[in-house]
């Protein structure tokens, strides 16, 4: 699989993506995960293939016969969504592997909203497709999926007997194996693990470590940086809650806030 670079849908500006790998949460929504630092110790580590628990979508290369023997796509899915997670789990548990090749890059236009509609029945195709994934591949862990989407329990997801027969035919491993060997990070997101973490947090009064990009943010303070020897300050052009707000040089305001001093 390639790294997927970003093409702005309005300006067509091309932005290279960092070195990441694919994953998903218990709602079976795809997400990007950081590559562990301890796996990037040498220069060649940045160019050699990186194992990835999941793929983003249709950007992959696979032998045609292998794709056919593996069961192709789930024809019971509708419109869009979930097929990448299903194929990812199937590849790993049925004897294959997914790898990202860092030197291979494909630009993709990310739209501001999903351009696909609902299925012919008017239901959210992503939810229905995800239920099929949960029922076929997650084993006892499908309860973690339903805890995130309780209303999906009563959804008509169609016949999955043919998809289940693929697991038997290919002697696929369990989802527990996938969690332990391929994607242990997802185990930390189970309700049981969270309850355990909450209990330990209460007993030792320590907050579990989380990577900076996964921490919840609540930025409400605004500051000025004074250009020393002048009455001008660098400050946010808009409210601090406005994403991608620019910086402007303007007369300093008499706020009761901390002011950092920089030399001219």
Secondary structure, DSSP 8 states (H G I E B T S, - for coil): -EEEEEEETTT--EE---SEEEEE-TT--EEEEE--GGG--SGGGGTS-EE-SB--SS-----HHHHHHTT-S-TT--SSSSHHHHHHHHHHHTT---EEEEEEEEEEEE-SS------TTSS-HHHHHHHHHHHHH-GGGHHHHHHH-GGGGG------HHHHHHHHHTT---HHHIIIII-GGGGGGSHHHHHHHHHHHHHH-------GGGS--------EEEETTSSEEEEESS-TTSTT--EEEEE----SS-EEEE--
